[in-house]
Amino acid sequence: MNSVVSIRGSKHGISVKLAESATYEEIKQNTASAFRDAAKLLGDKKVAVSFEGKVLTEEQQEELVELIHQNSSLQIICIMEQASEKDRRFQESVLCAQMELDASTGEFYKGHIRSGQVAEFERSVIIIGDVNPGASIVSKGNIIILGSLKGTAFAGASGKRNCFIVAMDMQPIQIRIADVFARSADRPEDKVTEPRIAFVEDENIYIEPLTKSVLNDITL
């Protein structure tokens, strides 16, 4: 049994517990061997990953994700921070991402979209990162942001009103779906950091918590 790295998996995510007393080099070696040994058991699922125990830098976490890719068939969608609601956020992240994981209908973009940048996509897109204030994202399909939306998002740029925008933290300056616009209030309500979805209904854009019942009503 690996005493440096232990893996706990579910259909929504993978938790990787790291021994706090281990060096980073030991963690790298043991991560590779642990996932190599468990590769058949873990399968080829698309999951989020959380690192527990020893505190790692962002670069170290990304390096471990690359080791996981090299030593298993898992496809890591995103790295989740430790939190009291970790399991729920695992589930919501994966449910969001699975909407558009087919390479023929969507694509991934990893990284933050910063102020002044405009990111345009011909197909639906999953952003693994934040859309910062002053940044814009435009897609002819759906937009799923595994991070914060604090800039501007335009989905359905081809004119499709049945497109939607999902963000783990929905605080946009402006959102647009096809020809329907919505702006944030001058004095926003108390901020709630939770997955939300924006969609068009009756000529208006509505933003609601992302729940299984809402997902079931979505037409792709």
C-alpha positions in Angstrom: 0.0 0.0 0.0 1.3 3.4 -1.0 1.8 5.5 2.2 2.8 8.7 0.4 -0.1 8.9 -2.1 -3.5 7.4 -1.7 -6.4 7.7 -4.3 -10.1 7.8 -3.5 -12.4 7.9 -6.5 -16.1 8.3 -7.3 -18.1 8.9 -10.5 -17.7 12.7 -9.9 -14.1 13.1 -8.9 -10.7 11.8 -7.7 -9.3 12.8 -4.3 -5.5 12.4 -4.0 -4.3 12.4 -0.4 -0.6 13.3 -0.1 1.5 12.6 3.0 2.4 15.9 4.5 5.9 14.7 5.6 6.9 13.6 2.1 9.1 15.7 -0.2 7.7 16.8 -3.5 10.0 14.5 -5.3 8.7 11.6 -3.3 5.2 12.7 -4.1 5.9 12.8 -7.8 7.4 9.3 -7.9 4.6 7.9 -5.8 1.9 9.6 -7.8 3.1 8.1 -11.0 3.3 4.6 -9.5 0.0 4.9 -7.7 -2.0 5.9 -10.8 -0.1 3.3 -12.9 -1.1 0.6 -10.5 -4.7 1.7 -10.3 -5.1 2.6 -14.0 -7.4 -0.4 -14.9 -9.5 0.2 -11.8 -9.9 3.9 -12.5 -10.8 3.5 -16.2 -11.0 6.3 -18.6 -13.5 8.6 -16.9 -13.6 12.4 -17.3 -13.2 13.7 -13.7 -12.1 16.6 -11.5 -9.2 16.1 -9.1 -8.6 17.4 -5.6 -5.2 17.2 -3.8 -5.4 16.9 0.0 -2.8 16.8 2.7 0.5 18.4 1.7 0.0 21.9 0.3 1.2 22.3 -3.3 1.7 25.3 -5.5 -0.4 25.7 -8.7 2.6 24.6 -10.8 3.1 21.5 -8.7 -0.6 20.6 -9.0 -0.5 20.9 -12.8 2.7 18.8 -12.9 0.9 16.0 -10.9 -2.0 16.2 -13.3 0.4 15.7 -16.2 1.8 12.6 -14.3 -1.8 11.3 -13.9 -2.4 11.7 -17.6 0.9 9.8 -18.4 0.2 6.9 -16.1 -3.5 6.4 -16.4 -6.4 6.8 -18.9 -8.2 9.4 -16.8 -9.0 12.7 -18.4 -8.8 15.5 -15.8 -11.3 18.2 -16.4 -10.1 20.6 -13.7 -8.3 20.9 -10.3 -10.7 21.6 -7.4 -9.5 23.4 -4.3 -10.2 21.8 -0.9 -13.5 23.1 0.5 -16.3 22.0 2.8 -18.5 21.7 -0.3 -15.9 19.9 -2.4 -18.0 16.9 -3.2 -20.9 19.0 -4.4 -18.6 21.2 -6.6 -17.0 18.0 -8.0 -20.4 16.9 -9.1 -21.5 20.2 -10.5 -18.2 20.7 -12.4 -18.4 17.3 -14.1 -22.1 17.7 -14.9 -21.3 21.0 -16.5 -18.4 19.7 -18.5 -20.1 16.5 -19.7 -22.6 18.6 -21.6 -20.0 19.4 -24.2 -17.2 16.9 -23.9 -17.8 15.4 -27.4 -14.9 16.8 -29.5 -17.2 17.1 -32.5 -19.4 19.7 -30.7 -17.2 21.6 -28.3 -13.7 22.4 -27.3 -11.6 23.3 -24.2 -9.7 26.4 -23.3 -7.4 26.2 -20.3 -6.3 29.5 -18.7 -7.6 32.8 -17.5 -9.0 35.4 -19.9 -7.7 38.7 -18.7 -8.9 42.3 -19.0 -8.7 43.5 -22.5 -8.7 40.1 -24.1 -11.5 38.8 -26.4 -11.7 35.0 -26.8 -13.9 33.9 -29.7 -14.9 30.3 -30.5 -16.7 28.7 -33.4 -18.2 25.9 -31.2 -19.3 25.5 -27.7 -16.5 25.9 -25.2 -15.5 24.9 -21.7 -13.2 27.4 -20.1 -11.0 26.0 -17.4 -10.1 29.3 -15.7 -11.7 32.7 -15.0 -13.1 35.4 -17.3 -11.8 38.5 -15.5 -13.4 42.0 -15.4 -12.8 43.7 -18.7 -12.5 40.4 -20.6 -14.9 39.0 -23.1 -15.8 35.5 -24.4 -17.8 34.9 -27.5 -19.1 31.5 -28.7 -21.5 30.4 -31.4 -22.6 27.7 -29.1 -22.7 27.3 -25.3 -20.2 28.6 -22.8 -19.2 26.7 -19.7 -16.8 28.3 -17.3 -15.2 26.2 -14.6 -14.2 29.3 -12.7 -15.5 32.9 -12.3 -17.3 34.9 -14.9 -16.7 38.6 -14.0 -16.4 40.0 -17.5 -18.7 39.7 -20.5 -20.0 36.5 -22.1 -21.9 36.1 -25.4 -23.3 32.7 -26.2 -25.3 31.8 -29.3 -23.4 34.3 -31.4 -24.8 32.5 -34.5 -28.3 33.5 -33.4 -29.4 30.4 -31.4 -31.5 31.4 -28.4 -31.4 27.9 -26.9 -27.8 28.3 -26.0 -26.7 28.8 -22.3 -23.9 30.1 -20.1 -22.7 28.2 -17.1 -20.2 29.5 -14.5 -19.1 28.2 -11.1 -19.1 31.8 -9.9 -21.5 34.0 -11.9 -20.8 37.7 -11.5 -20.9 39.0 -15.1 -20.7 42.6 -16.2 -22.9 41.7 -19.1 -24.2 38.5 -20.7 -25.8 38.0 -24.0 -27.5 35.0 -25.6 -28.3 35.4 -29.3 -30.0 38.8 -29.5 -31.0 39.0 -25.8 -29.0 41.1 -23.4 -28.7 41.3 -19.6 -26.5 43.5 -17.4 -25.5 43.2 -13.8 -27.2 45.5 -11.3 -25.5 48.7 -10.3 -25.8 47.5 -6.7 -25.5 43.8 -6.8 -27.1 41.6 -4.2 -25.0 39.7 -1.7 -22.5 37.6 -3.8 -23.2 33.9 -3.8 -20.4 31.7 -5.1 -22.2 28.7 -6.6 -22.7 27.1 -10.0 -25.3 29.0 -12.0 -26.8 28.9 -15.5 -28.1 31.7 -17.7 -30.6 30.9 -20.4 -33.3 32.7 -22.4 -37.0 32.3 -21.7 -39.9 34.6 -22.7 -37.6 37.2 -24.3 -35.5 37.5 -21.0 -32.3 36.1 -19.7 -32.7 34.2 -16.4 -29.9 33.1 -14.1 -30.6 30.2 -11.8 -28.6 27.8 -9.5 -27.3 24.9 -11.5 -29.3 21.8 -10.3 -30.0 18.4 -11.8 -33.5 19.4 -12.5 -32.3 22.4 -14.5 -29.8 20.2 -16.4 -32.6 17.7 -17.3 -34.6 20.6 -18.9 -31.7 21.7 -21.1 -31.9 20.9 -24.8 -28.5 20.5 -26.5 
